[in-house]
Amino acid sequence: MLRAVYDLQLQQTIRPGRVVCGMFSEGEMYIAAANMANKVIISKLPTLVTYASRIVPSKESLQVLNINQTITALAVGKFTRDSPTDLLFIGTPTELIVYDVPSNREVFRRPTTGGASSIAIGTTGRIKKTLAIVGGQSALQGFDQEGNEPLWTLTGDNVSVLCLFDINKDGQTEIVAGCDDHQIRVFRETEQIFSMSETDNVVSLAVLKDQSFVYGLSNGTVGVYEQYDRRWRVKSKSVPTALIGMDLNGNGEQEILCGWSNGKFEVRDRFTGNLMFKYQMDDPVAQVVEVHDPRANSYLLVCSTEGNVKAFAVENGAAGDSEVTFLQDVSSNEFISVDEQGESRINIFEEEDENEEATMQDRLDVRPKKGDFIMDAAYEWSTMQEDVEVIVEIEPSMNDPNYFTSSDSHRDGQKSLVPPGIQAFLRTDDVGDLKSLPNLFDKPCLKFTVRTTVSTYKIPGVIIFAEGVFAGESYYHHPPERLLSNVTQFPLSIPKNTPVEMFVTVMAGQPNRKYYFCHGQLIKIKRFAMYYQLTEQQPTQPEGYVTFKLLERTNRFLLWAADHFFLRTDHKSSTDPNKAVLSFVGLRDGEKLSLEMTGDGEVTVRTDSIDTAGDVVECIAESMSVKQLTSRAHFPKAYDTLKDVFVQVEEFQKNRQRQVADIADRGSTIRAMLMKAEETKMLEVWPEVRKCFLELGNQNKAVLGDFRVQMEAHEKLTTGLKLVSQLIDKAARLRVGSVKADLFAKCRMAVQNRDVGLLTRLMEFAGT
């Protein structure tokens, strides 16, 4: 049971996610929050025996730390277990600051790679020391209590949130990093051991029991992973700003507590995602914190962005006989939850405002269930008559082989009747008079065909649920009534080289009927479905390539290709048994891709895209359980970009030295003019006073102009360094195992020494 205890008014505007609780003096708990003025406000928490409805701490009781930089992250923790108090860790866009609050002193501060947007305190892998692990712009860094840096690795994009726990039951703590490129990455020390792809930026992570964790995305999605498998997810129009796991009813199982940007605070079941209770705050929720107070049992703080901190005591009762006194019970309206298999459940909750918008995406409950368990993951259900079969087919379509090489005028000679941004396309087979319609399949795409085996059963609509493919994760295809047939076709495009599961619902029936039969089916689209196989090898091969050796036969390689590409021919009979060559063209941008394997196991992937090469190497390593793989990677375009970035860095350093000298000279001039202005003011020579202050105004404008130039140059430098980090990460994806981890360390030394030649050789040969 949750019991409301007190309401603490900090009277400060709090940054979302920048609220922590720690023991800053023995036996006493404190709350620390970052406000909009770049200050950390520290206040002692009242004891739970205080039943005041509203507590306003005096200004004298508040401790204020002036950081003078944007506060991007806050955390509390200890480097040693025997330490009686916690340390406060403060992240800024340039550095990590470790502060000892009781002693009012700075322990150390260290510059970080791309700032400190997230902080976690703990151990990882075989590193026994407790580290302050910092996530920044494309990098992870770990600092020990002396300020040394035993941990550094690249992540591919900005790390927005971190958590530490043993995710795979190997006895070692892993780092789970949520990144802005929609990836949840798992690291053991410096090695990335797994990644999970999501549909938007990861903004929240929290550890649960039994190798599980809960995540939140900026598009309003909240879900739970058990190890590497997603169990369920729900989606709202608001953004989840805070997530934690906590046992509220004393049954030994954690519930998920979630705070939202619209002020809503929810409790959800960890196993199903069903909404149990909710509470509406007056302001957006900034953070939800569990307080482990040595003076009492654990209790809960819900903090709003306006500095309102509500405290609730947790009183455990018998399992199944618990209540929450401050929350409203579920009674009406709908929340729709969607699990990883596409199952939709209707979860009921009470709305306080009858005019409030529906916060969840409405979806039909179409999955067959038995009790609370899914009967079959790859389900297929139908209300069709037994003699009617629904067939769904997907294949790459490229009607014009010269589409990407022809001129824009040739491609756009016939204007499409479909409005821009609309993905609905009509079928173009021989049904009715379609000669006047444009060819809507002239652009390369995946052709999605749905048909029934009985011609009288027309298809008026197809509903598709797919993650990361459509806006809103759903799409409805509805051909005009005059064109209804038992066959309908429309194109699709997959934005990334990732496997996609589509949950398709097909409506079919005879015309002029009030109801339609429905057929549901799970369609699994291959990872490299957006590549069209060419029957002949391309005359001009891409300049970029990666080559490596596999201890596998050619047949195994072809089986892998058939599992992940749409192959058009039987390669077992048409290919030399000692050599396999596959040529493709990308349906997105005409990218050329060639795969080749010789009889001695040497594999060559030819493409100008280092990203695509990394996708292929990763897929091969995962499918064939390759633990160690070294390769040679030659990508001239990527290496030329790398050299250009280093040239820009050199120019920035030179310009910066000149600008610093100019600012120093201008400062001397301004000081002299100020003295002259004061003298003329005392002498009451007003024309000279006016002249001096006009000149000071001009100097001020010049200083501001120089500052803007410096800011623009710094942004370009930051973008360039991020690009370098991403290229190193992409080169590391072409290797597997210890070679990949060693490459990070060697490339970092090359970047610090600004040795672009060494860096290029390392990326090509991995130091071998």
RAUR-V530950 format. One record per residue. RES is the residue in three letters. PSI is psi in degrees with one decimal (NA if undefined). Layout:
res:RES psi:PSI
res:RES psi:PSI
This chain:
res:MET psi:142.4
res:LEU psi:130.2
res:ARG psi:124.2
res:ALA psi:132.8
res:VAL psi:-59.7
res:TYR psi:168.5
res:ASP psi:106.7
res:LEU psi:123.5
res:GLN psi:105.0
res:LEU psi:-19.1
res:GLN psi:41.2
res:GLN psi:146.8
res:THR psi:118.7
res:ILE psi:140.6
res:ARG psi:132.4
res:PRO psi:133.5
res:GLY psi:-7.0
res:ARG psi:56.0
res:VAL psi:129.1
res:VAL psi:161.0
res:CYS psi:138.3
res:GLY psi:165.7
res:MET psi:96.6
res:PHE psi:-4.4
res:SER psi:153.1
res:GLU psi:125.4
res:GLY psi:2.9
res:GLU psi:139.2
res:MET psi:146.2
res:TYR psi:154.7
res:ILE psi:136.5
res:ALA psi:130.2
res:ALA psi:143.5
res:ALA psi:129.4
res:ASN psi:179.7
res:MET psi:-13.4
res:ALA psi:16.3
res:ASN psi:41.9
res:LYS psi:149.4
res:VAL psi:120.1
res:ILE psi:124.3
res:ILE psi:126.2
res:SER psi:141.8
res:LYS psi:137.1
res:LEU psi:137.0
res:PRO psi:158.9
res:THR psi:158.7
res:LEU psi:-13.2
res:VAL psi:-8.2
res:THR psi:113.6
res:TYR psi:26.7
res:ALA psi:137.9
res:SER psi:-28.6
res:ARG psi:125.7
res:ILE psi:126.6
res:VAL psi:107.8
res:PRO psi:145.0
res:SER psi:158.0
res:LYS psi:-31.4
res:GLU psi:-27.6
res:SER psi:-11.1
res:LEU psi:135.2
res:GLN psi:130.3
res:VAL psi:126.7
res:LEU psi:120.4
res:ASN psi:116.9
res:ILE psi:-31.5
res:ASN psi:17.4
res:GLN psi:158.7
res:THR psi:126.9
res:ILE psi:114.1
res:THR psi:-16.8
res:ALA psi:149.6
res:LEU psi:145.1
res:ALA psi:157.5
res:VAL psi:152.5
res:GLY psi:-178.1
res:LYS psi:143.8
res:PHE psi:-28.2
res:THR psi:143.4
res:ARG psi:-31.0
res:ASP psi:1.8
res:SER psi:129.8
res:PRO psi:-21.8
res:THR psi:164.7
res:ASP psi:157.2
res:LEU psi:153.3
res:LEU psi:124.2
res:PHE psi:125.0
res:ILE psi:125.7
res:GLY psi:138.9
res:THR psi:174.2
res:PRO psi:-8.9
res:THR psi:-19.8
res:GLU psi:169.9
res:LEU psi:130.3
res:ILE psi:126.4
res:VAL psi:122.3
res:TYR psi:134.8
res:ASP psi:103.5
res:VAL psi:-47.1
res:PRO psi:-38.6
res:SER psi:-7.6
res:ASN psi:50.7
res:ARG psi:157.5
res:GLU psi:121.5
res:VAL psi:-53.6
res:PHE psi:163.8
res:ARG psi:139.7
res:ARG psi:138.4
res:PRO psi:147.0
res:THR psi:158.2
res:THR psi:100.6
res:GLY psi:24.1
res:GLY psi:-176.0
res:ALA psi:89.9
res:SER psi:-9.6
res:SER psi:147.7
res:ILE psi:137.9
res:ALA psi:142.4
res:ILE psi:125.2
res:GLY psi:-165.7
res:THR psi:166.9
res:THR psi:139.0
res:GLY psi:-133.7
res:ARG psi:3.6
res:ILE psi:114.3
res:LYS psi:-23.7
res:LYS psi:144.8
res:THR psi:130.3
res:LEU psi:151.2
res:ALA psi:101.2
res:ILE psi:122.8
res:VAL psi:128.8
res:GLY psi:127.0
res:GLY psi:-151.0
res:GLN psi:93.8
res:SER psi:20.3
res:ALA psi:152.2
res:LEU psi:133.4
res:GLN psi:145.4
res:GLY psi:127.3
res:PHE psi:135.4
res:ASP psi:-173.3
res:GLN psi:-18.3
res:GLU psi:-3.9
res:GLY psi:5.0
res:ASN psi:163.3
res:GLU psi:81.1
res:PRO psi:-7.4
res:LEU psi:128.9
res:TRP psi:131.1
res:THR psi:164.9
res:LEU psi:150.8
res:THR psi:-16.4
res:GLY psi:-27.7
res:ASP psi:178.0
res:ASN psi:134.3
res:VAL psi:111.3
res:SER psi:-22.8
res:VAL psi:148.1
res:LEU psi:150.9
res:CYS psi:156.1
res:LEU psi:126.8
res:PHE psi:168.2
res:ASP psi:101.3
res:ILE psi:-22.3
res:ASN psi:17.3
res:LYS psi:33.9
res:ASP psi:6.3
res:GLY psi:2.3
res:GLN psi:145.2
res:THR psi:129.2
res:GLU psi:159.7
res:ILE psi:121.7
res:VAL psi:117.3
res:ALA psi:125.4
res:GLY psi:125.6
res:CYS psi:163.1
res:ASP psi:-8.0
res:ASP psi:23.1
res:HIS psi:19.0
res:GLN psi:142.1
res:ILE psi:110.1
res:ARG psi:144.0
res:VAL psi:123.9
res:PHE psi:139.7
res:ARG psi:106.6
res:GLU psi:-118.9
res:THR psi:-3.0
res:GLU psi:128.4
res:GLN psi:119.6
res:ILE psi:-16.1
res:PHE psi:159.2
res:SER psi:146.2
res:MET psi:129.9
res:SER psi:131.9
res:GLU psi:-171.7
res:THR psi:-4.4
res:ASP psi:-179.9
res:ASN psi:137.0
res:VAL psi:121.5
res:VAL psi:-15.5
res:SER psi:143.1
res:LEU psi:144.6
res:ALA psi:141.9
res:VAL psi:137.2
res:LEU psi:-172.6
res:LYS psi:163.1
res:ASP psi:50.1
res:GLN psi:33.4
res:SER psi:156.1
res:PHE psi:155.3
res:VAL psi:144.2
res:TYR psi:156.8
res:GLY psi:143.1
res:LEU psi:159.6
res:SER psi:-12.6
res:ASN psi:7.7
res:GLY psi:7.9
res:THR psi:136.7
res:VAL psi:134.0
res:GLY psi:175.0
res:VAL psi:132.4
res:TYR psi:137.0
res:GLU psi:108.9
res:GLN psi:-116.0
res:TYR psi:8.1
res:ASP psi:129.8
res:ARG psi:130.4
res:ARG psi:-41.2
res:TRP psi:167.4
res:ARG psi:152.0
res:VAL psi:162.3
res:LYS psi:137.1
res:SER psi:167.3
res:LYS psi:-14.3
res:SER psi:171.8
res:VAL psi:130.1
res:PRO psi:119.4
res:THR psi:-15.4
res:ALA psi:137.6
res:LEU psi:133.7
res:ILE psi:163.4
res:GLY psi:134.8
res:MET psi:138.8
res:ASP psi:110.4
res:LEU psi:-25.0
res:ASN psi:8.3
res:GLY psi:19.3
res:ASN psi:5.9
res:GLY psi:-3.0
res:GLU psi:138.3
res:GLN psi:142.4
res:GLU psi:160.6
res:ILE psi:123.7
res:LEU psi:125.8
res:CYS psi:129.8
res:GLY psi:142.7
res:TRP psi:161.3
res:SER psi:-15.4
res:ASN psi:10.1
res:GLY psi:0.6
res:LYS psi:138.4
res:PHE psi:124.7
res:GLU psi:156.5
res:VAL psi:126.4
res:ARG psi:152.6
res:ASP psi:134.0
res:ARG psi:-31.3
res:PHE psi:-32.5
res:THR psi:-20.7
res:GLY psi:3.4
res:ASN psi:139.3
res:LEU psi:123.7
res:MET psi:-47.8
res:PHE psi:164.1
res:LYS psi:157.2
res:TYR psi:140.6
res:GLN psi:118.0
res:MET psi:162.4
res:ASP psi:-22.9
res:ASP psi:165.4
res:PRO psi:144.1
res:VAL psi:126.3
res:ALA psi:-36.3
res:GLN psi:151.0
res:VAL psi:123.9
res:VAL psi:134.6
res:GLU psi:127.4
res:VAL psi:121.3
res:HIS psi:84.9
res:ASP psi:122.8
res:PRO psi:-17.3
res:ARG psi:-12.4
res:ALA psi:-179.9
res:ASN psi:169.9
res:SER psi:144.7
res:TYR psi:176.2
res:LEU psi:138.5
res:LEU psi:131.1
res:VAL psi:114.3
res:CYS psi:135.4
res:SER psi:166.1
res:THR psi:-14.7
res:GLU psi:10.9
res:GLY psi:13.4
res:ASN psi:116.3
res:VAL psi:112.0
res:LYS psi:130.0
res:ALA psi:136.5
res:PHE psi:128.9
res:ALA psi:142.4
res:VAL psi:116.4
res:GLU psi:103.0
res:ASN psi:132.2
res:GLY psi:-162.3
res:ALA psi:142.8
res:ALA psi:133.1
res:GLY psi:-4.4
res:ASP psi:46.1
res:SER psi:160.8
res:GLU psi:160.4
res:VAL psi:112.0
res:THR psi:-28.0
res:PHE psi:-10.2
res:LEU psi:154.0
res:GLN psi:140.3
res:ASP psi:160.2
res:VAL psi:132.2
res:SER psi:-31.4
res:SER psi:169.4
res:ASN psi:176.9
res:GLU psi:138.3
res:PHE psi:130.7
res:ILE psi:125.1
res:SER psi:142.7
res:VAL psi:120.8
res:ASP psi:-176.0
res:GLU psi:-13.1
res:GLN psi:0.5
res:GLY psi:6.2
res:GLU psi:136.3
res:SER psi:130.9
res:ARG psi:150.3
res:ILE psi:115.3
res:ASN psi:130.6
res:ILE psi:138.7
res:PHE psi:163.2
res:GLU psi:130.6
res:GLU psi:130.2
res:GLU psi:-27.9
res:ASP psi:115.0
res:GLU psi:-17.1
res:ASN psi:1.1
res:GLU psi:141.1
res:GLU psi:148.6
res:ALA psi:126.7
res:THR psi:-3.2
res:MET psi:155.8
res:GLN psi:121.5
res:ASP psi:127.8
res:ARG psi:152.4
res:LEU psi:145.3
res:ASP psi:94.4
res:VAL psi:-2.9
res:ARG psi:136.7
res:PRO psi:136.8
res:LYS psi:156.3
res:LYS psi:106.0
res:GLY psi:-130.5
res:ASP psi:12.0
res:PHE psi:148.1
res:ILE psi:131.1
res:MET psi:-39.8
res:ASP psi:127.8
res:ALA psi:-49.5
res:ALA psi:76.4
res:TYR psi:159.6
res:GLU psi:126.0
res:TRP psi:159.8
res:SER psi:144.3
res:THR psi:9.4
res:MET psi:158.1
res:GLN psi:156.5
res:GLU psi:-28.4
res:ASP psi:3.1
res:VAL psi:125.2
res:GLU psi:138.9
res:VAL psi:127.6
res:ILE psi:127.8
res:VAL psi:125.7
res:GLU psi:143.2
res:ILE psi:133.1
res:GLU psi:150.2
res:PRO psi:140.0
res:SER psi:127.7
res:MET psi:82.9
res:ASN psi:-35.2
res:ASP psi:104.0
res:PRO psi:-23.0
res:ASN psi:20.4
res:TYR psi:-44.5
res:PHE psi:-14.2
res:THR psi:-16.8
res:SER psi:162.8
res:SER psi:161.6
res:ASP psi:-36.2
res:SER psi:-34.7
res:HIS psi:-39.6
res:ARG psi:-39.0
res:ASP psi:19.7
res:GLY psi:-29.1
res:GLN psi:114.5
res:LYS psi:134.5
res:SER psi:145.2
res:LEU psi:-6.6
res:VAL psi:130.7
res:PRO psi:149.7
res:PRO psi:143.3
res:GLY psi:-11.3
res:ILE psi:129.2
res:GLN psi:15.4
res:ALA psi:126.6
res:PHE psi:145.7
res:LEU psi:154.8
res:ARG psi:153.7
res:THR psi:24.6
res:ASP psi:-176.5
res:ASP psi:74.9
res:VAL psi:110.7
res:GLY psi:-169.3
res:ASP psi:96.9
res:LEU psi:11.9
res:LYS psi:-27.6
res:SER psi:-8.1
res:LEU psi:147.7
res:PRO psi:159.2
res:ASN psi:101.4
res:LEU psi:3.3
res:PHE psi:20.7
res:ASP psi:-22.7
res:LYS psi:135.3
res:PRO psi:138.0
res:CYS psi:-179.7
res:LEU psi:124.4
res:LYS psi:118.9
res:PHE psi:116.3
res:THR psi:128.7
res:VAL psi:130.5
res:ARG psi:155.8
res:THR psi:152.9
res:THR psi:-9.8
res:VAL psi:121.5
res:SER psi:-23.5
res:THR psi:-11.0
res:TYR psi:96.5
res:LYS psi:157.9
res:ILE psi:101.8
res:PRO psi:-15.2
res:GLY psi:151.2
res:VAL psi:128.0
res:ILE psi:131.1
res:ILE psi:129.4
res:PHE psi:123.7
res:ALA psi:134.5
res:GLU psi:128.6
res:GLY psi:13.1
res:VAL psi:-46.8
res:PHE psi:155.2
res:ALA psi:125.9
res:GLY psi:1.5
res:GLU psi:16.9
res:SER psi:158.6
res:TYR psi:138.6
res:TYR psi:119.8
res:HIS psi:123.7
res:HIS psi:95.6
res:PRO psi:156.4
res:PRO psi:150.7
res:GLU psi:-35.0
res:ARG psi:-13.8
res:LEU psi:13.1
res:LEU psi:137.0
res:SER psi:176.6
res:ASN psi:2.8
res:VAL psi:131.8
res:THR psi:143.0
res:GLN psi:145.6
res:PHE psi:152.5
res:PRO psi:153.0
res:LEU psi:157.3
res:SER psi:127.5
res:ILE psi:122.0
res:PRO psi:-26.3
res:LYS psi:163.6
res:ASN psi:69.1
res:THR psi:145.9
res:PRO psi:141.4
res:VAL psi:135.2
res:GLU psi:123.8
res:MET psi:131.3
res:PHE psi:106.6
res:VAL psi:129.2
res:THR psi:120.1
res:VAL psi:127.2
res:MET psi:133.0
res:ALA psi:151.5
res:GLY psi:177.4
res:GLN psi:148.7
res:PRO psi:158.0
res:ASN psi:26.9
res:ARG psi:149.9
res:LYS psi:-32.9
res:TYR psi:154.8
res:TYR psi:150.3
res:PHE psi:154.3
res:CYS psi:147.1
res:HIS psi:127.2
res:GLY psi:140.5
res:GLN psi:142.7
res:LEU psi:124.1
res:ILE psi:124.1
res:LYS psi:116.0
res:ILE psi:136.0
res:LYS psi:157.8
res:ARG psi:-39.3
res:PHE psi:42.6
res:ALA psi:-24.1
res:MET psi:27.7
res:TYR psi:126.4
res:TYR psi:123.9
res:GLN psi:135.0
res:LEU psi:141.1
res:THR psi:-25.5
res:GLU psi:151.2
res:GLN psi:140.5
res:GLN psi:140.4
res:PRO psi:-35.0
res:THR psi:121.6
res:GLN psi:151.6
res:PRO psi:151.2
res:GLU psi:-34.7
res:GLY psi:146.9
res:TYR psi:159.6
res:VAL psi:135.2
res:THR psi:141.1
res:PHE psi:172.0
res:LYS psi:141.4
res:LEU psi:143.4
res:LEU psi:57.3
res:GLU psi:159.9
res:ARG psi:166.0
res:THR psi:-37.1
res:ASN psi:-38.8
res:ARG psi:-38.0
res:PHE psi:-41.7
res:LEU psi:-34.7
res:LEU psi:-40.4
res:TRP psi:-44.8
res:ALA psi:-39.7
res:ALA psi:-28.8
res:ASP psi:-24.0
res:HIS psi:-9.1
res:PHE psi:160.3
res:PHE psi:104.3
res:LEU psi:140.2
res:ARG psi:-17.8
res:THR psi:164.2
res:ASP psi:100.4
res:HIS psi:-16.6
res:LYS psi:-34.3
res:SER psi:-26.0
res:SER psi:-7.2
res:THR psi:142.2
res:ASP psi:125.9
res:PRO psi:-20.5
res:ASN psi:0.7
res:LYS psi:138.7
res:ALA psi:129.9
res:VAL psi:124.9
res:LEU psi:132.2
res:SER psi:137.1
res:PHE psi:162.5
res:VAL psi:135.9
res:GLY psi:136.1
res:LEU psi:-10.7
res:ARG psi:-50.6
res:ASP psi:11.7
res:GLY psi:17.9
res:GLU psi:133.6
res:LYS psi:138.4
res:LEU psi:128.6
res:SER psi:132.5
res:LEU psi:132.1
res:GLU psi:136.8
res:MET psi:129.9
res:THR psi:172.2
res:GLY psi:-25.7
res:ASP psi:10.4
res:GLY psi:7.8
res:GLU psi:123.3
res:VAL psi:133.9
res:THR psi:124.4
res:VAL psi:115.6
res:ARG psi:120.6
res:THR psi:152.2
res:ASP psi:-4.7
res:SER psi:114.3
res:ILE psi:-25.0
res:ASP psi:-46.8
res:THR psi:-41.3
res:ALA psi:-41.9
res:GLY psi:-39.2
res:ASP psi:-42.5
res:VAL psi:-45.7
res:VAL psi:-44.4
res:GLU psi:-42.1
res:CYS psi:-42.5
res:ILE psi:-44.8
res:ALA psi:-41.0
res:GLU psi:-43.7
res:SER psi:-35.2
res:MET psi:10.6
res:SER psi:46.7
res:VAL psi:122.5
res:LYS psi:-31.5
res:GLN psi:129.2
res:LEU psi:123.9
res:THR psi:154.9
res:SER psi:165.2
res:ARG psi:127.1
res:ALA psi:120.9
res:HIS psi:106.5
res:PHE psi:88.2
res:PRO psi:-39.3
res:LYS psi:-41.3
res:ALA psi:-40.5
res:TYR psi:-34.3
res:ASP psi:-39.6
res:THR psi:-39.2
res:LEU psi:-44.4
res:LYS psi:-39.4
res:ASP psi:-38.7
res:VAL psi:-41.6
res:PHE psi:-33.0
res:VAL psi:-41.4
res:GLN psi:-36.9
res:VAL psi:-42.4
res:GLU psi:-43.5
res:GLU psi:-38.3
res:PHE psi:-43.1
res:GLN psi:-42.4
res:LYS psi:-46.7
res:ASN psi:-34.3
res:ARG psi:-42.8
res:GLN psi:-41.2
res:ARG psi:-40.9
res:GLN psi:-36.7
res:VAL psi:-41.7
res:ALA psi:-40.7
res:ASP psi:-40.1
res:ILE psi:-39.1
res:ALA psi:-43.9
res:ASP psi:-41.8
res:ARG psi:-34.3
res:GLY psi:-41.7
res:SER psi:-41.4
res:THR psi:-41.6
res:ILE psi:-42.1
res:ARG psi:-42.8
res:ALA psi:-39.7
res:MET psi:-34.4
res:LEU psi:-43.6
res:MET psi:-42.8
res:LYS psi:-39.4
res:ALA psi:-41.3
res:GLU psi:-38.9
res:GLU psi:-48.0
res:THR psi:-30.5
res:LYS psi:-41.2
res:MET psi:-34.4
res:LEU psi:-5.6
res:GLU psi:37.0
res:VAL psi:83.0
res:TRP psi:-34.3
res:PRO psi:-38.1
res:GLU psi:-36.4
res:VAL psi:-46.5
res:ARG psi:-42.2
res:LYS psi:-42.3
res:CYS psi:-43.1
res:PHE psi:-29.7
res:LEU psi:-41.3
res:GLU psi:-38.8
res:LEU psi:-38.6
res:GLY psi:-40.2
res:ASN psi:-41.2
res:GLN psi:-37.6
res:ASN psi:-42.6
res:LYS psi:-38.5
res:ALA psi:-40.3
res:VAL psi:-43.3
res:LEU psi:-38.5
res:GLY psi:-43.7
res:ASP psi:-38.5
res:PHE psi:-41.8
res:ARG psi:-39.2
res:VAL psi:-42.4
res:GLN psi:-41.0
res:MET psi:-44.1
res:GLU psi:-41.9
res:ALA psi:-38.4
res:HIS psi:-39.3
res:GLU psi:-40.9
res:LYS psi:-40.4
res:LEU psi:-44.7
res:THR psi:-42.6
res:THR psi:-41.1
res:GLY psi:-43.4
res:LEU psi:-35.0
res:LYS psi:-39.4
res:LEU psi:-40.0
res:VAL psi:-46.0
res:SER psi:-40.8
res:GLN psi:-38.1
res:LEU psi:-38.9
res:ILE psi:-42.7
res:ASP psi:-39.4
res:LYS psi:-37.7
res:ALA psi:-35.6
res:ALA psi:-28.4
res:ARG psi:-16.0
res:LEU psi:3.0
res:ARG psi:164.0
res:VAL psi:140.1
res:GLY psi:-149.1
res:SER psi:-28.7
res:VAL psi:-37.4
res:LYS psi:-44.1
res:ALA psi:-40.7
res:ASP psi:-34.4
res:LEU psi:-38.8
res:PHE psi:-48.1
res:ALA psi:-43.0
res:LYS psi:-40.1
res:CYS psi:-33.5
res:ARG psi:-41.5
res:MET psi:-39.6
res:ALA psi:-38.4
res:VAL psi:-41.8
res:GLN psi:-35.4
res:ASN psi:-3.0
res:ARG psi:40.6
res:ASP psi:88.8
res:VAL psi:-30.0
res:GLY psi:-46.3
res:LEU psi:-40.4
res:LEU psi:-41.8
res:THR psi:-42.0
res:ARG psi:-39.1
res:LEU psi:-42.0
res:MET psi:-29.2
res:GLU psi:-43.4
res:PHE psi:-5.3
res:ALA psi:28.3
res:GLY psi:6.7
res:THR psi:NA
